[in-house]
Amino acid sequence: MATKRVLLDSLLDAPMRCYFERKFASLPAAELRLRLEETLRFLFIAHECTGAIPVSREIDEVWHAWILQTQQYEALCRRLPTGEFIHHSSNDYLVWFDPEVGNGNPLDQDVKMLALYVANFGPFEAARAAHWLLARHLMDRHGWTVDDLNDWLQTGMDDGSSANATQAPSGREAAPALA
């Protein structure tokens, strides 16, 4: 399991750390660190993402800032699990090829990304879950706690599936059923 400190310390060098501190100078240091860690966590499992990105606008903004430093971004991609460059395209461009782009992912894809997160980095913390769209949706709109979310994901991993998306934690509104 890759810890947040290991990812950040091994993949973010001093010049890039300084760059992000300047680029996001209005953010408190702890929030910037969290966003950098969540960006790296997303990129670490991004090779499994086949649809819209499952992270918040704030994480996407950090990703955009990293991409602007093209040499450093390419070097980062080489150090991630697949070693391949991770491309990023705007939905405004991709809609030409597929008018449905940007209308959300199939639920099983989003659940898979959350399950991969937990498998690689351990249980979500509330501040981190807020940056993952399905996690935030389940907590905000369905009244789940971060513990409910983690229990649901762990149950799914224990039974060999991404998560049992039809069974909500006790006393909570169910997640939408997988289609």
N, C-alpha and C positions, 0 to 999 in steps of 0.2 A: 504494500500500500504506500503510495507516494504521499508524504505529508506536505502540508502547505509550506512549511519552512524549507524543506528540501527542494521543492519546485522553485520557489522564489529565489533562494540563495544560489541554486545551481544554474538557473536560467536568466537571471537578471543581473547584469554586471553593473559596476559603479557608473559608467557613463550613461547607461540607459536609465538607471535609477535617478540620476540627476535630471535627465531629460523629462521623465515623468513628473518629477517634483516641480519642475518649471512649467510643464504643459498643464498640470492640474493643480496649480499653486493655491487655488481657492479651497481645495479639499483639506480637511484635517489629515494628518499623516496616517492615522489608523484606518480611515476610510479609503485613502489611496492604496494602502497596503492590501486591504481586503479586495478592492477592485482588481488590483494586479494579480493577486492570488487566484481570484475567480476567473479572470481572463486566461491565465495559464492552465487552470483546471479544465476550462472549456476546450482550449486548444489541444490539451493532452488527450482528450477523448473525441476531438472533432472529426477524426477519420471515420467515426461511426455515424456522424450526422449527415443525413441525406436530404434534409428539407431545410426549412427556414431555421435560422439560428435560434436556439431555445433559451437564450440569455437576454437580460435586460439591455435597454438602450445604453445604460452607463457602462456595461461591460463591452458592448459593441464600440463605444467611443474609445475605450482604452485600446481595443484591437485596432481601430482605425489609426490611432496615434502610433502604434507599434509598426503598422504597415508602412507608414511614411518614412521610417528609417529602414529603407529597403534591404541594405546589407545585413543589418542586425536582425531584421525579421526573417530573412532567408536563413541565416545562421540558427536562429531559434527553431525554425521548422525542421532543420536537419537534426536537431537534438531531441525532437519529440518522437513518440513511439514508431511512427512509420518512416520518419526521416524525409518525408515528402513535403513539398511546398503546399501550404494550405491557402487556397485561393478564396477570395471574398468578392462577391458581385452584389451590386445594388439590385433590389427588387424592381426598381424603375427600369433597369436594363433587362432583367430576366423576364419581365412580363411580356416582352415582345415574343418570346419563345413559348411561354405558358401563361395564359391570362389568369390562372388560379394562383400563381406565385404570390406569396404574402398573405394568403388566406388561412394560414395556420398549417400545422403538421397533423398527420394522422395521430391519434392519441397514442397508439403503440410506439411510434417513433419518439415522442416526448417522454413517455414512461421509460423507454430503453435508455435514453440519455440520463435520466435521473438515477436509474438503477446502476448504470456505469459509473456515475459520480460516486455513489455510495460504495460500490465495490472497489473503486480505486482510492478514495479519499476518506472513507468512513462516513458516519452519519452527518447529515446536514446540521448546521447551526442556524438559528433564526435569521441572523443578518446575512448569511450566505444564501439561504433558501430564497430570500427576497429577490435575488438576482437571477433566478431560474424561473422562467415564465409559468410552467405548469405547477411547480412547487408553490409559487406565489398565488396562483389561481386557487389551488386547493386550500391554502391557508386563509386567503382573503374572502373568497366567495363561498366556500363550503364549511368554514369554521374549524378547519383542522389546525392542530398545533404542530410545531416542528416534530414533536415526539410521535404524533399520529402519522405524519408523513414518513418518518424514518421506520416506524413499525410496519407500515404498509409496504414500503419498498423492501424491507428485510424479509417480510413474509413471502413476497413474490420471489426473492432470490433463494430463499430456503426451499421453496417448492419447485425451483427450476425455471420459473417463468420470469419475465421482466418485472412483473408485479401483478397481483390479482386485482385488476382494475374494477371488478364488479363488487367487491366487498370493502366497505368503508370501515375505518376503525369504529369501535363500539361507541354509539351515541353520536356519531358524526354523519353528515350527509355524504352519500356515496359519490365517488368520482364517476364521471360519465363512463358508460360501458364502452369497451373496445368494439369497434365496428368490424 
